[in-house]
Amino acid sequence: DSVDLVPMGAYFGRGKRAGVFGAYLLGCYNPDDEEYQSICKIGTGFSDQQLQDLKKDLDQFLVDDAPAYYRYGDNVKADVWFEPARVWEVKAADLSISPVHQAALGLVDPAKGVSLRFPRLVRIRDDKGTDDATNAEQIAETYRNQASV
């Protein structure tokens, strides 16, 4: 299964990725708390051209600080932040309980969120707005369903 997530922030690239973002912090929306909750960092599945195109596209949504309605762990604080504007389809090996990421916080575990293991970009969802992204309850349901298989 894939999930549709929102880029919340990015990390500066190093080495051959200098000048572009080397990885992104993605999140899902929790309508009950009216916040975006981090679910994973993603740095694989991108071609060099895609990395350039994504930076060019997302630069227009840069904001000075993380919006107040972003929830994320201190150790995944991004180098730069975006206002929620794009939706990316992402596949992962599975979902796991995370002490770092905040997705579905309190829905599966009282103190921990859910994260994606080995996430990779499938495609940019130009046909979806951020309101159409996978929400926290759907993340919790996906986590619960995989645990029972």
C-alpha positions in Angstrom: 0.0 0.0 0.0 1.0 3.6 -0.5 0.2 6.7 1.4 -0.2 10.3 0.3 2.0 12.6 2.5 2.8 16.3 2.7 6.4 17.6 2.6 6.8 19.6 5.8 10.5 20.5 5.6 13.8 19.5 4.0 17.5 18.8 4.9 20.3 20.3 2.9 22.1 17.9 0.6 25.8 17.1 0.9 28.3 15.7 -1.5 26.7 15.1 -4.9 23.4 16.5 -3.5 24.9 19.9 -2.6 22.7 22.7 -3.8 19.5 20.7 -3.6 17.6 19.1 -0.7 19.0 15.7 0.1 16.1 14.5 2.2 12.6 15.6 3.2 10.5 15.4 6.3 7.0 14.2 5.4 3.8 14.3 7.5 0.1 13.4 7.6 -2.7 15.7 8.7 -4.6 15.1 11.9 -7.9 16.9 11.5 -8.9 16.4 15.1 -5.8 18.3 16.3 -5.6 20.5 13.2 -1.9 19.7 12.8 0.5 18.0 10.5 2.4 15.2 12.2 5.8 14.0 11.0 5.8 10.4 9.8 9.2 9.9 8.1 12.3 11.3 6.5 12.7 10.4 2.9 15.9 10.6 0.8 15.5 7.7 -1.7 13.6 7.2 -4.9 14.7 10.6 -6.4 16.6 11.0 -9.6 19.2 13.9 -9.8 16.8 15.8 -12.1 13.9 15.2 -9.7 15.9 16.6 -6.8 16.5 19.8 -8.8 12.9 20.1 -9.9 11.6 19.5 -6.3 13.8 22.2 -4.9 12.7 24.6 -7.5 9.1 23.8 -6.9 9.2 23.8 -3.1 11.3 26.9 -2.7 8.2 29.0 -3.4 6.6 27.6 -0.2 9.5 28.2 2.1 8.7 29.8 5.5 11.1 31.1 8.2 10.1 28.7 10.9 8.1 25.5 11.3 4.4 26.5 11.4 2.8 26.2 14.9 0.6 23.4 13.5 3.5 21.1 12.7 4.3 18.4 15.3 7.7 16.6 15.0 10.4 15.2 17.2 13.3 17.5 18.1 15.9 15.2 16.5 14.1 15.4 13.1 14.0 19.2 13.0 14.4 20.2 9.3 17.0 22.7 8.0 14.2 24.5 6.1 10.4 24.5 6.4 7.5 24.7 3.9 3.9 25.7 4.2 1.8 22.6 3.4 1.3 22.7 -0.4 2.2 19.4 -2.1 1.2 15.8 -1.8 3.6 12.9 -2.5 2.7 9.3 -2.9 5.1 7.2 -0.8 5.5 3.4 -0.4 7.2 1.8 2.6 8.2 -1.7 3.8 5.9 -1.3 6.7 4.8 1.0 9.5 6.3 0.9 13.0 5.9 2.6 16.4 8.2 5.5 16.7 9.6 7.5 19.6 10.6 10.2 17.1 7.8 10.7 14.6 4.4 12.0 15.7 1.9 10.6 13.1 -1.2 9.2 14.7 0.1 10.1 18.2 -2.2 8.7 20.8 -4.2 6.6 18.3 -2.0 3.5 18.4 0.3 4.2 21.3 -0.4 6.8 24.1 3.1 8.4 23.9 4.5 7.5 20.5 3.7 8.0 16.9 3.9 5.8 13.8 6.6 6.0 11.2 7.2 4.5 7.8 10.1 2.1 7.5 12.2 2.4 4.3 10.0 5.0 2.6 10.5 5.7 -1.1 8.8 8.2 -3.4 6.4 6.8 -5.9 5.2 10.0 -7.5 4.1 13.6 -7.0 0.3 13.8 -6.7 -0.5 16.9 -8.7 -4.1 15.7 -8.7 -4.4 16.0 -4.9 -4.5 18.9 -2.5 -3.2 18.7 1.0 -6.7 18.1 2.3 -6.7 14.9 0.3 -3.6 13.5 1.9 -3.7 10.4 4.1 -4.8 11.5 7.6 -3.7 10.3 11.0 -6.6 7.9 11.5 -5.9 6.2 8.2 -2.3 5.8 9.2 -3.4 4.3 12.5 -5.8 1.9 10.7 -3.0 0.9 8.2 -0.7 0.2 11.1 -3.3 -1.9 13.0 -4.2 -3.9 9.8 -0.6 -4.8 9.0 -0.1 -6.0 12.6 -3.0 -8.5 12.3 -1.7 -10.1 9.1 
